[in-house]
């Protein structure tokens, strides 16, 4: 390859890196600016609902509740974008402390049992052997588990969702297995792209930002672990991740 071509390639790579950096900075700045007015908006709507400014009729109350739900959705989207920008900028904070992973799994499963029951799904935990306590970020791993279990419930019409944890050498392997719709092989590679969702826009039944799995992978990789998925169409999916014990 000629020196001129190599020089052009290096220049192109540098330009792409600069564009990516600008994109991350823009998303970070925009997220912060959007969050600033959300807090007082939410507070004012809650005060109205609590009757601070007088009694409300049924229509007024329902309208305010709808506004509050959408404010909460917007706040969640902003939180996800901020997490993605932190991951891309290698600025995601991980605060590790020694804990039992079983406790975190049980807490995550219990918080979603009502949602699973409404859909007639059997949600259960399988931990064959006791796993020793180790250091990890409890809040962040709870976030990962909650996201994976919630997704499994959403994409399973009937059957079960099983959360399993096993110790293998110097790491823990955690899996969330469902009996749902499954994922095409061509889609598996795209799952961990920002804003990507499997369902086409016109057939989408489930709300979401398309950032959850990107954030989950970023959290696991920040712990020194790995995340992947095994799936077949109409035979369910299994999302797996590892966490180092040391």
C-alpha positions as CSV (number, residue, x, y, z in Angstrom):
1,X,0.0,0.0,0.0
2,X,1.3,3.4,-0.9
3,X,2.3,6.0,1.7
4,X,-0.3,8.4,0.4
5,X,-3.1,5.8,0.9
6,X,-1.9,5.0,4.4
7,X,-1.8,8.7,5.2
8,X,-5.4,9.1,4.0
9,X,-6.5,6.2,6.1
10,X,-4.9,7.6,9.2
11,X,-6.5,11.0,8.5
12,X,-9.9,9.3,8.0
13,X,-9.6,7.3,11.3
14,X,-8.6,10.5,13.1
15,X,-11.7,12.3,11.7
16,X,-14.0,9.5,12.7
17,X,-12.6,9.5,16.3
18,X,-13.1,13.3,16.5
19,X,-16.7,12.9,15.2
20,X,-17.4,10.2,17.8
21,X,-15.9,12.3,20.6
22,X,-18.1,15.3,19.5
23,X,-21.2,13.0,19.5
24,X,-20.4,11.8,23.0
25,X,-19.9,15.4,24.3
26,X,-23.1,16.6,22.6
27,X,-25.1,13.8,24.2
28,X,-23.6,14.4,27.6
29,X,-24.2,18.1,27.5
30,X,-27.8,17.8,26.1
31,X,-28.7,15.2,28.7
32,X,-27.6,17.5,31.5
33,X,-29.5,20.5,30.1
34,X,-32.6,18.4,29.6
35,X,-32.6,17.1,33.1
36,X,-32.4,20.6,34.7
37,X,-36.0,21.6,34.0
38,X,-37.4,18.1,34.6
39,X,-37.0,18.1,38.4
40,X,-39.1,21.3,39.0
41,X,-41.7,20.1,36.4
42,X,-42.1,16.8,38.3
43,X,-42.3,18.5,41.7
44,X,-45.0,20.9,40.5
45,X,-47.1,18.2,39.0
46,X,-46.8,16.1,42.2
47,X,-47.9,19.2,44.2
48,X,-50.9,19.7,42.0
49,X,-51.9,16.0,42.5
50,X,-51.4,16.3,46.3
51,X,-53.9,19.1,46.4
52,X,-51.5,21.9,47.3
53,X,-53.3,24.4,44.9
54,X,-56.8,23.2,45.5
55,X,-59.1,20.2,44.7
56,X,-59.0,18.6,41.3
57,X,-61.8,16.9,39.4
58,X,-61.3,13.4,37.9
59,X,-60.4,14.6,34.4
60,X,-57.8,17.1,35.8
61,X,-56.3,14.4,38.0
62,X,-56.1,11.9,35.1
63,X,-54.5,14.5,32.8
64,X,-51.8,15.3,35.4
65,X,-51.1,11.6,36.0
66,X,-50.5,11.2,32.3
67,X,-48.1,14.2,32.3
68,X,-46.3,12.7,35.3
69,X,-45.9,9.3,33.6
70,X,-44.4,11.0,30.5
71,X,-42.0,13.1,32.6
72,X,-40.8,9.9,34.3
73,X,-40.3,8.2,30.9
74,X,-38.3,11.2,29.7
75,X,-36.2,11.2,32.9
76,X,-35.5,7.5,32.3
77,X,-34.4,8.1,28.7
78,X,-32.1,10.9,29.8
79,X,-30.6,8.6,32.5
80,X,-30.0,5.9,29.8
81,X,-28.3,8.4,27.5
82,X,-26.1,9.7,30.3
83,X,-25.1,6.1,31.1
84,X,-24.2,5.4,27.5
85,X,-22.1,8.6,27.2
86,X,-20.2,7.6,30.4
87,X,-19.6,4.1,29.0
88,X,-18.4,5.4,25.7
89,X,-16.2,7.9,27.4
90,X,-14.9,5.3,29.9
91,X,-16.3,7.4,32.8
92,X,-18.8,4.9,34.2
93,X,-18.3,4.8,38.0
94,X,-18.2,1.4,39.6
95,X,-18.4,1.3,43.4
96,X,-17.6,-2.2,44.6
97,X,-18.3,-3.7,47.9
98,X,-18.3,-7.3,49.2
99,X,-21.7,-8.9,49.0
100,X,-23.6,-12.1,48.2
101,X,-24.8,-12.3,44.6
102,X,-27.7,-14.6,45.7
103,X,-29.2,-11.7,47.7
104,X,-29.0,-9.3,44.7
105,X,-30.6,-12.0,42.4
106,X,-33.4,-12.6,45.0
107,X,-34.1,-8.9,45.3
108,X,-34.2,-8.4,41.5
109,X,-36.5,-11.4,41.0
110,X,-38.9,-10.4,43.9
111,X,-39.2,-6.9,42.4
112,X,-40.5,-8.3,39.2
113,X,-42.7,-11.2,40.4
114,X,-45.9,-9.2,40.1
115,X,-45.1,-8.3,36.5
116,X,-44.4,-12.0,35.7
117,X,-47.5,-13.2,37.5
118,X,-49.7,-10.8,35.4
119,X,-48.4,-12.5,32.2
120,X,-48.8,-16.0,33.7
121,X,-45.0,-16.5,33.7
122,X,-43.2,-18.7,36.2
123,X,-40.2,-16.7,37.5
124,X,-37.7,-18.8,39.4
125,X,-34.1,-18.9,40.7
126,X,-31.6,-21.7,40.4
127,X,-28.4,-21.6,42.4
128,X,-27.0,-25.2,42.6
129,X,-24.2,-24.4,45.1
130,X,-23.5,-21.6,47.5
131,X,-21.3,-18.8,46.0
132,X,-18.9,-17.1,48.3
133,X,-19.2,-13.3,48.7
134,X,-17.1,-11.1,46.4
135,X,-16.7,-7.5,45.4
136,X,-19.1,-5.9,42.9
137,X,-21.2,-2.8,42.5
138,X,-24.6,-3.9,44.0
139,X,-26.7,-1.1,42.4
140,X,-25.2,-1.6,38.9
141,X,-25.5,-5.4,38.9
142,X,-29.1,-5.0,40.2
143,X,-29.6,-2.7,37.2
144,X,-28.3,-5.4,34.8
145,X,-30.4,-8.2,36.4
146,X,-33.5,-6.1,36.5
147,X,-33.1,-5.1,32.8
148,X,-32.5,-8.7,31.6
149,X,-35.3,-10.2,33.7
150,X,-37.8,-7.5,32.6
151,X,-36.9,-8.0,28.9
152,X,-37.3,-11.8,29.3
153,X,-40.8,-11.3,30.8
154,X,-41.8,-8.8,28.1
155,X,-40.8,-11.2,25.3
156,X,-42.4,-14.3,26.8
157,X,-46.1,-14.9,26.3
158,X,-46.2,-18.1,28.4
159,X,-43.8,-20.5,30.2
160,X,-41.0,-19.5,32.4
161,X,-38.1,-17.2,33.1
162,X,-35.2,-18.8,35.0
163,X,-32.3,-16.9,36.6
164,X,-29.3,-19.2,37.3
165,X,-26.0,-18.5,39.0
166,X,-23.0,-20.9,39.1
167,X,-19.4,-20.7,40.2
168,X,-16.9,-21.7,37.5
169,X,-13.3,-21.5,38.6
170,X,-12.5,-17.8,39.4
171,X,-15.8,-16.4,38.1
172,X,-19.5,-16.4,38.5
173,X,-21.7,-17.1,35.5
174,X,-25.2,-15.7,35.7
175,X,-27.9,-16.5,33.1
176,X,-31.4,-15.3,32.4
177,X,-33.3,-17.9,30.4
178,X,-36.8,-17.5,28.9
179,X,-39.1,-19.6,26.8
180,X,-40.1,-16.6,24.7
181,X,-40.1,-15.6,21.0
182,X,-36.3,-16.0,20.5
183,X,-34.0,-13.9,18.4
184,X,-32.9,-14.4,14.8
185,X,-29.1,-15.0,14.3
186,X,-28.9,-11.9,12.1
187,X,-30.3,-9.8,14.9
188,X,-28.1,-11.2,17.7
189,X,-25.1,-9.3,16.4
190,X,-27.0,-6.0,16.5
191,X,-28.5,-6.4,20.0
192,X,-25.8,-4.4,21.7
193,X,-25.9,-1.5,19.4
194,X,-27.3,1.8,20.8
195,X,-30.9,2.5,20.0
196,X,-31.4,-0.9,18.2
197,X,-34.6,-2.8,18.8
198,X,-35.5,-6.1,17.3
199,X,-39.1,-5.4,16.5
200,X,-39.8,-3.1,13.5
201,X,-41.4,0.2,14.5
202,X,-44.8,-0.7,13.0
203,X,-45.1,-3.9,14.9
204,X,-43.4,-3.0,18.2
205,X,-45.5,-4.0,21.2
206,X,-43.0,-3.1,23.9
207,X,-41.7,0.3,24.9
208,X,-38.0,1.0,25.5
209,X,-35.1,3.1,24.4
210,X,-32.9,0.4,22.8
211,X,-30.1,1.4,25.3
212,X,-30.7,-1.2,28.1
213,X,-28.5,-3.9,26.7
214,X,-25.7,-1.5,25.7
215,X,-25.7,-0.2,29.3
216,X,-25.8,-3.8,30.7
217,X,-22.7,-4.8,28.6
218,X,-20.9,-1.6,29.6
219,X,-21.5,-2.3,33.3
220,X,-20.4,-6.0,33.0
221,X,-17.2,-5.0,31.0
222,X,-16.4,-2.3,33.6
223,X,-16.4,-5.2,36.2
224,X,-14.0,-7.2,34.0
225,X,-16.7,-9.6,32.9
226,X,-18.3,-10.6,29.6
227,X,-21.8,-10.7,28.3
228,X,-23.4,-12.6,25.4
229,X,-26.6,-14.2,24.2
230,X,-27.7,-17.6,23.0
231,X,-31.0,-17.9,21.2
232,X,-33.2,-19.6,18.6
233,X,-36.4,-18.3,17.0
234,X,-39.5,-19.7,18.9
235,X,-37.2,-21.5,21.3
236,X,-36.4,-18.7,23.8
237,X,-33.3,-16.8,24.6
238,X,-30.6,-17.0,27.3
239,X,-28.6,-13.8,28.2
240,X,-25.4,-14.7,30.1
241,X,-22.7,-12.6,31.9
242,X,-19.7,-13.3,34.0
243,X,-18.3,-11.6,37.1
244,X,-14.8,-12.2,38.4
245,X,-14.6,-13.5,41.9
246,X,-11.1,-11.9,42.5
